[in-house]
């Protein structure tokens, strides 16, 4: 819990002073009674006081006042709320190495299943686009809230030769820029955007990763990367067994230098979990929620209870 106007908490010193004054008054009463030499006569002429109950009543009243003071400081708690108008582009690797069967049933089909899970976990109000890349990068679906369109496009992806991670980032940035130009009015701050890039290899054609990193940093768009596959993946090319290990270092560098997050998955289940975690990070943000009305209600109820108890037990407020 945090306070949006914490200076009001200084008023608790006033409540503490009131409690101190009450204690002082009680001590003075006790001292005065002790000076009365005929204690038996004192007990016969003075009304019987409720003892500890009057202190309890005052304590309840003081607690109510303290709660009301805390409400003035505007206490708040952090809540998770869906983002509005954010843009996410999912860039998926469809190079031939995705045929490797080190992940069941193979990298490509496991990726398709997990990618559709990501589509499902994003809040409806986030615009989601799809870019596929191999030797070149293509915008398959521009950012949209139509989740079915993206899911169908994932089912219809085809494999191709080579890997152009740099081109995937550039194409994703262009996709984001083109979309935001249609929904952001002049002078308005563009909504947040992010690229989620999945690959199992390293750049073999196209612009270098370093160029893509510079472009993403200039655009202020983080690139979150997922390294998918194992170090033992192989590909059968016309009878020749070709190793296709994952280049984790390259993907981690892209994420670190653009402000994104890096994850690795060596199974279909892990990839689905990574997508679910990213969906939670991207799809929601945290905001302070004012909970001072709860303190006002509680403070009033507690203070009223203290007054009622005092009147019932002592016929006075203190």
Secondary structure, DSSP 8 states (H G I E B T S, - for coil): -EETTGGGGGGHHHHHHHHHHHHHHHHHHHHHHHH-S-HHHHHHHS----THHHHHHHHHHHHHHHHHHHHHT-EEEEEEEE-SS-EEEEEEE-BGGGG--SSSS-HHHHHHHHHHHHHHHS-TTSEEEEEEESSSEEEEEEEES-HHHHHHHHHT---BSS--HHHHHHHHHHHHHHHHHHH--TT-----EEEEEEESS---SSS-HHHHHHHHHHHT-EEEEEEES-TT-EEEETTEEEE----HHHHHHHHHHHT--EEEESSHHHHHHHHHHHHHHHHEEEEEEE-HHHHHHHHHHHHHHHHHHHHHHHSS--
